């Protein structure tokens, strides 16, 4: 599981690096991540907080980055999908998503991974029902969810 | 018989793009950007039908950040379209649906472009609205396209006024057969408008260099976009390059041009790269959805419970542009006939224009509509006759050697095996004891789009392989499946293969990521390339080993002859320095399926190519008071011919069933008087994790005639049978027969009150 690091300086941190959000306070966080920091792993699906494609972790909590502003992140640690793997080493969740067919088009995958990361941080041994309930805010149109749930179960078992 | 365990095909290997998708590194169409790029926003008609009196963009042009405004006046051509040229980039004189593009603004930021939209002054004169297919079919109906007769169209179509295609499927003498039938039944059905629901909105970036256009978009068909864009801008197709970044889901909704032409028009006028990406509201209101259909079916049976005749009529609501609706009104007739032996058929279809957003080619176009009617009726008739719906089907289904409705060969027919396996897995023979619980079953067949696929395959001096394929990875993993065929045949590992794909400038022609064809067609092209690689590599290897070329074969990363071998890398290196490299092309062209033309009229899709067969069964419970449905278990038995990668085939089945549960139980874009009533993801609900029941996939493998190792088309079929399967089970559980989708709790509860 990735460590959540604190930012030494800057307005807030993204994947452990301090960032300066001057002039971007009112912008949705997702646009700041994608357009300013060029971290396009976080996706814009619906833009209304309904589909979960833009999910990031803010101080360890999964959040739709399309409905919070960059300015509201001051002092927080933000983690995006790009921050999961460290030194090229994938997390147990990333590995199990790959093994279990838990991604098809992959557009929802970053958001799925971030939500699942929070779930396993809070609850390392979730039941199937807990996984399904926790992941209910992330829409996937390709997989029908079964292989995603199986991937999370496997990551919890072997993580 | 010895069964060789294959090294790569048939195995559950991770897809080749998996790493880039879990790290966020892969770039989708929606992520694509160019330096100096401007952003576009589209001004859409607020009226379902109106004449444009005047457009004044002066104020918008003066707004902050705005570079340009484009309208129909900036488009060099008139109209385009695949079957009927009835589509305009921007409405010129008449807007034909609420949401019809009228103009677009290009600005420094998306916000500035959106802010300038209301500053474009458009004067409209509202016209009477053709809101429904009934209104459109009336004798005195207002025309959606007044100039329909002047439009260029496919010669097979039969067009008249608001009818973009009138199709007929005629076999034998249905009237006489009904007159002589023991019992005759008639039923009506309605299906709903469903959005494909891909999570990545349609997006494109366009850039011009003089009269050369490059477009990056998440399209399923880059070569079709190339020719369409060339026609729209009146430039040679060779001047258009379409390159496909990763696709964030499509399901047919990104088959036809979506925003590419708007981005190109903005970039052309502003003389800088332009990006257009749709909002969710635009997606729901103007996506290429599944056509709603009104269907009437009449079935006649004899005393032996054999079907003697079927007649029917299908009205397909295309919306304001005919799009794929003319094809849905064709293949839909084959779906209404179903996988049954029926000596007399008289089925017709109408593709109808209305003042609503254009529809498209959503996954198995016509399949769910036709199958819902066909398979609901089979159930209704069986119950009225007091026979088991499974038995009634088994008595009438097609089997090996039977011909299809238009006289075609049926391939290896496995409906019976699928039905029996699905029935067994759901416990069809066991009595249902709980009140409110019931089961349903349905079967069907589907086509695999053919045409051609081509690849270039190069073996590098290090023994690794680069493949150029014109086919995009739609998301299903089908390109991984095709590469498993290549790895198996060439004797390399999947990890050794890099794919460069879907770029009209650098990859050979491919008919596109559509129609359940990719794994089979691209896989066949790869197998052909391996044969051509052998012709180059074996003589070199033979010389090194001192053997004859015809004694050589591909082993694991080597060319082998008897007990000798030479590494593939060595042969590739030798050929690279001395003979132009170990590189070959591979092609596959799907032969057409012969049929009896005399049985068809207007049918642009007259056959089911390389048919696949499938049966679905479900066990569910209906709440006696509220009508809420709980699905206890869902079973799919699908003949996939040969399972190239079972993991991703199961993913297609599970994902397809859940998507189709959405269509069956709740998804519906509601148009009233030419307006969408539920344009967001709260009011247009798609299934989430808690809505997904257990889906059991049974992979039947009866080798087909076309795909590699006998593979059949996999991706589309899973969405076809759920509507009928669920409707039949709801009836079994509650006694309520719902014949109009979606099957909401309200309809079930009301049906019960009314004693349906």
Interface residues (C-beta under 8 A of the other chain):
Chain A: X34 X39 X40 X41 X42 X43 X44 X45 X46 X47 X48 X50 X51 X53 X80 X81 X82 X84 X85 X90 X94 X97 X98 X99 X100 X101 X103 X104 X105 X106 X107 X108 X109 X110 X113 X131 X132 X133 X135 X136 X137 X138 X139 X140 X141 X142 X143 X144 X145 X146 X147 X148 X149
Chain B: X12 X14 X15 X17 X18 X19 X21 X22 X23 X24 X25 X26 X27 X28 X30 X31 X196 X197 X198 X199 X200 X201 X246 X247 X248 X249 X250 X251 X279 X280 X474 X475 X476 X477 X647 X648 X650 X651 X654 X655 X656 X657 X658 X659 X680 X681 X682 X686 X687 X688 X689 X690 X692 X694 X695
